[in-house]
Amino acid sequence: MAEATRRQGKGRSDDGRSADQLFDRELDHLPPEVRWREWMHRVEATIFAASEPVGRETLARIVGKSCSIDLLIDDIREELRGRPYDLVAVAGGFRHLTRPAYGDAIRAAFGTLEQEQKNLSQSEVLVLMCIAYFQPITRTELSAFFGKEISRDLIGRLRGAGMLASGPRSPTPGAPYTYVTTKEFLLEFGLDTLRDLPDFEALEDAGLLSKEKLLAGDIMPELAGAYADAGADMEE
């Protein structure tokens, strides 16, 4: 079978054709309703088979040029209403995720929601969220924000977990490295983009959340208390 497949592939190459060219995206021979249903099936099957979120560019390869990926996704999600899983936008793509209501059942079956679930401390989550809001940001700026030295070890653990990457050099003296969050961060927290962070635009528009105010020590008392409680392992 494998040899036959290779021979067929060679034949297509000799004819100047490729599997991509032979794949019928448009499905013009089908009635509109049937064509739309087939596109839905293709998109859902592709997302189901993928180990990572599937982006719109990838999905566009399997449907017609005039097809709206967003409308397809909406129709698929409508059909999944009431099912224990959904199609979710995360990290710039789409993936199947079980609904939170079934978390206890999954834990009872497997012991954990995901085998590769990150075990982040509260301090690490706070540092990550600060970086997510104000990236690119230096370790010195992070330390000023929290009022404690943010250790290289803590940054190293977050980088080792794939949550952080090096950003551009800061224009400040010494040109220190800055840090930015990664796609893995979006996956871990179930975000499609950084704009999905809680109240990001609302807090900025209201003037309650700004990098300059925080670095100047102008932190809301309730937030300052939370950071102080979680800061014990930040300084090493």
C-alpha positions as CSV (number, residue, x, y, z in Angstrom):
1,M,0.0,0.0,0.0
2,A,2.8,2.4,0.9
3,E,4.6,1.6,-2.3
4,A,1.4,2.1,-4.3
5,T,1.0,5.5,-2.6
6,R,4.5,6.5,-3.5
7,R,4.0,5.5,-7.1
8,Q,0.8,7.5,-7.3
9,G,2.5,10.5,-5.8
10,K,5.3,10.2,-8.3
11,G,2.7,10.0,-11.1
12,R,1.1,13.2,-9.9
13,S,4.4,14.9,-9.8
14,D,5.3,13.8,-13.3
15,D,2.0,15.3,-14.5
16,G,2.8,18.6,-12.9
17,R,0.0,18.2,-10.4
18,S,0.0,18.1,-6.6
19,A,-2.3,16.8,-4.0
20,D,-3.0,20.4,-3.1
21,Q,-4.2,21.1,-6.6
22,L,-6.4,18.0,-6.7
23,F,-8.1,18.8,-3.4
24,D,-11.5,20.4,-4.2
25,R,-12.0,23.3,-1.9
26,E,-14.9,25.0,-3.7
27,L,-17.2,22.0,-4.0
28,D,-19.1,23.9,-6.7
29,H,-20.9,20.7,-7.8
30,L,-22.8,20.5,-4.5
31,P,-26.0,22.3,-3.6
32,P,-25.2,25.3,-1.2
33,E,-26.6,23.6,1.9
34,V,-24.7,20.4,1.3
35,R,-21.5,22.4,0.5
36,W,-21.8,24.4,3.7
37,R,-22.3,21.2,5.7
38,E,-19.2,19.6,4.1
39,W,-17.1,22.6,4.9
40,M,-18.3,22.5,8.6
41,H,-17.3,18.8,8.8
42,R,-13.9,19.5,7.3
43,V,-13.2,22.3,9.7
44,E,-14.4,20.4,12.8
45,A,-12.4,17.3,11.8
46,T,-9.3,19.3,11.2
47,I,-9.5,21.0,14.6
48,F,-10.4,17.7,16.3
49,A,-7.3,16.0,14.8
50,A,-4.9,18.8,15.7
51,S,-2.7,18.8,18.8
52,E,-2.5,22.7,18.9
53,P,-5.0,25.4,18.2
54,V,-5.7,25.7,14.4
55,G,-5.6,29.2,12.9
56,R,-7.8,30.7,10.3
57,E,-5.1,30.5,7.7
58,T,-4.9,26.8,8.0
59,L,-8.7,26.3,7.9
60,A,-8.9,28.5,4.8
61,R,-7.0,25.8,2.9
62,I,-9.8,23.3,3.2
63,V,-12.9,25.5,2.3
64,G,-13.9,27.7,-0.6
65,K,-12.5,31.2,-1.1
66,S,-15.8,32.8,-0.4
67,C,-16.4,30.8,2.8
68,S,-16.5,32.7,6.1
69,I,-14.5,30.8,8.7
70,D,-16.2,32.7,11.5
71,L,-19.7,31.8,10.3
72,L,-18.7,28.2,10.0
73,I,-17.3,28.2,13.5
74,D,-20.6,29.8,14.8
75,D,-22.6,27.1,13.2
76,I,-20.4,24.3,14.6
77,R,-20.6,25.8,18.0
78,E,-24.4,26.1,17.8
79,E,-24.5,22.3,17.0
80,L,-22.3,21.6,20.0
81,R,-24.6,23.5,22.3
82,G,-25.5,21.0,25.1
83,R,-22.5,18.8,24.4
84,P,-19.8,18.4,27.1
85,Y,-17.3,20.1,24.9
86,D,-17.1,23.2,22.8
87,L,-15.0,24.9,20.0
88,V,-13.0,27.6,21.7
89,A,-10.9,30.5,20.3
90,V,-7.5,30.3,22.1
91,A,-3.9,31.4,21.3
92,G,-4.9,32.8,17.9
93,G,-6.7,29.6,16.8
94,F,-9.5,27.2,17.5
95,R,-9.5,23.9,19.5
96,H,-11.9,21.5,21.1
97,L,-12.1,21.9,24.9
98,T,-14.3,20.2,27.5
99,R,-16.7,22.4,29.4
100,P,-15.7,23.4,32.9
101,A,-18.7,21.7,34.4
102,Y,-17.1,18.3,33.6
103,G,-13.7,19.1,35.3
104,D,-14.5,17.0,38.3
105,A,-15.4,14.0,36.2
106,I,-12.2,14.3,34.2
107,R,-10.1,14.6,37.4
108,A,-11.9,11.6,38.8
109,A,-11.1,9.6,35.7
110,F,-7.5,10.7,35.1
111,G,-6.3,12.4,38.3
112,T,-5.7,15.7,36.5
113,L,-7.3,17.9,33.9
114,E,-4.2,17.7,31.7
115,Q,-1.1,15.6,32.0
116,E,1.0,18.7,31.2
117,Q,-0.8,21.1,33.4
118,K,1.5,23.7,34.8
119,N,1.9,23.9,38.5
120,L,2.3,27.7,39.0
121,S,2.5,29.3,42.4
122,Q,0.4,32.4,43.2
123,S,3.6,34.5,42.9
124,E,4.4,33.2,39.5
125,V,0.9,33.8,38.3
126,L,1.0,37.4,39.6
127,V,4.3,38.1,37.9
128,L,3.0,36.5,34.6
129,M,-0.1,38.7,34.7
130,C,2.0,41.8,35.3
131,I,4.2,41.0,32.4
132,A,1.2,40.2,30.2
133,Y,-0.4,43.6,30.9
134,F,2.8,45.7,30.5
135,Q,5.1,43.8,28.2
136,P,7.8,44.4,27.2
137,I,9.0,44.9,30.8
138,T,12.4,44.5,32.5
139,R,13.1,42.5,35.7
140,T,14.0,45.8,37.4
141,E,10.6,47.3,36.5
142,L,8.9,44.1,37.8
143,S,10.8,44.5,41.1
144,A,9.7,48.1,41.4
145,F,6.2,47.2,40.7
146,F,6.0,44.5,43.4
147,G,8.3,46.4,45.9
148,K,10.4,43.2,46.1
149,E,13.3,41.8,44.1
150,I,12.0,39.5,41.5
151,S,14.6,36.8,41.4
152,R,16.3,35.5,38.3
153,D,15.3,32.0,39.5
154,L,11.6,32.9,39.3
155,I,12.0,34.3,35.8
156,G,14.0,31.2,34.9
157,R,11.2,28.9,36.0
158,L,8.6,30.8,34.0
159,R,10.9,30.7,31.0
160,G,11.5,27.0,31.5
161,A,7.7,26.5,31.6
162,G,7.5,28.2,28.2
163,M,5.5,31.1,29.5
164,L,8.0,33.8,28.9
165,A,10.4,34.8,26.2
166,S,13.0,37.6,25.8
167,G,11.6,40.8,24.3
168,P,13.6,43.7,22.8
169,R,16.3,45.4,24.8
170,S,15.1,48.2,26.9
171,P,16.2,51.8,25.9
172,T,17.2,52.4,29.6
173,P,20.9,52.5,30.6
174,G,22.6,49.2,30.3
175,A,20.0,48.1,27.7
176,P,18.6,45.2,29.9
177,Y,16.5,42.5,28.4
178,T,12.7,42.8,28.6
179,Y,10.3,39.9,28.9
180,V,7.1,39.1,27.0
181,T,4.5,36.3,27.3
182,T,4.3,33.5,24.8
183,K,1.7,31.5,23.0
184,E,2.0,28.9,25.8
185,F,0.9,31.6,28.2
186,L,-2.3,32.1,26.2
187,L,-2.9,28.4,26.0
188,E,-2.4,27.9,29.8
189,F,-4.9,30.7,30.7
190,G,-7.4,29.9,27.9
191,L,-6.9,33.3,26.1
192,D,-7.2,33.9,22.4
193,T,-5.2,37.2,22.5
194,L,-3.8,39.5,25.2
195,R,-6.9,41.7,24.8
196,D,-8.8,38.9,26.5
197,L,-7.1,39.6,29.8
198,P,-9.6,40.7,32.4
199,D,-10.8,44.3,32.1
200,F,-7.6,45.2,30.2
201,E,-9.1,48.0,28.1
202,A,-11.7,49.1,30.8
203,L,-9.0,49.6,33.4
204,E,-6.7,51.5,31.1
205,D,-9.5,53.7,29.8
206,A,-10.5,54.5,33.4
207,G,-7.0,55.4,34.3
208,L,-6.8,52.7,37.0
209,L,-4.2,50.6,35.4
210,S,-1.1,52.2,33.9
211,K,2.5,51.1,33.9
212,E,3.7,54.6,35.0
213,K,1.5,54.8,38.0
214,L,2.4,51.3,39.2
215,L,6.1,51.9,38.8
216,A,5.7,55.1,40.8
217,G,4.2,53.1,43.6
218,D,0.7,54.4,43.1
219,I,-1.0,51.0,43.6
220,M,-4.5,50.6,44.8
221,P,-4.4,49.5,48.4
222,E,-6.4,46.3,47.8
223,L,-4.0,45.3,45.0
224,A,-1.0,46.1,47.1
225,G,-2.2,43.9,49.9
226,A,-2.7,41.0,47.5
227,Y,0.8,41.3,46.1
228,A,2.3,41.6,49.6
229,D,0.6,38.4,50.7
230,A,1.9,36.5,47.6
231,G,5.4,38.0,47.5
232,A,7.1,35.7,50.1
233,D,8.9,33.6,47.5
234,M,9.7,36.4,45.0
235,E,12.9,37.3,46.7
236,E,15.5,34.6,46.8
